[in-house]
Amino acid sequence: MIEPALFSLARNQDPGPPAVVAWGDPQDMVQRLSQTLSDNPYVLGDRFSGADILVSSAIQFALHILPGYPEFEAYMARIGERPAFKRSLERDAA
């Protein structure tokens, strides 16, 4: 549940108590993801996985609302080099 946490951060909204909302503390979620992508090229380690498909769309959005995360920019550059990602952008532009 990345998107709701990102929206609450972007809007400077209190999402509610971390024990109540499904994603916990939004800043904690962003920091954990940031650390993961600082330590690894992909979400689950050295290999691209389905998790990267889900997470990359949220991070692509996050780059516009949460500047200052070079590890997110580097991650999206890696994702952007993948042939399937390039094809998806071509299809979206058509």
Secondary structure, DSSP 4 states (H G I P E B T S, - for coil): -HHHHHHHHHTT-----TTTSTT--HHHHHHHHHHHHHH-SBTTBSS--HHHHHHHHHHHHHHHHS---HHHHHHHHHHHTSHHHHHHHHHHH-
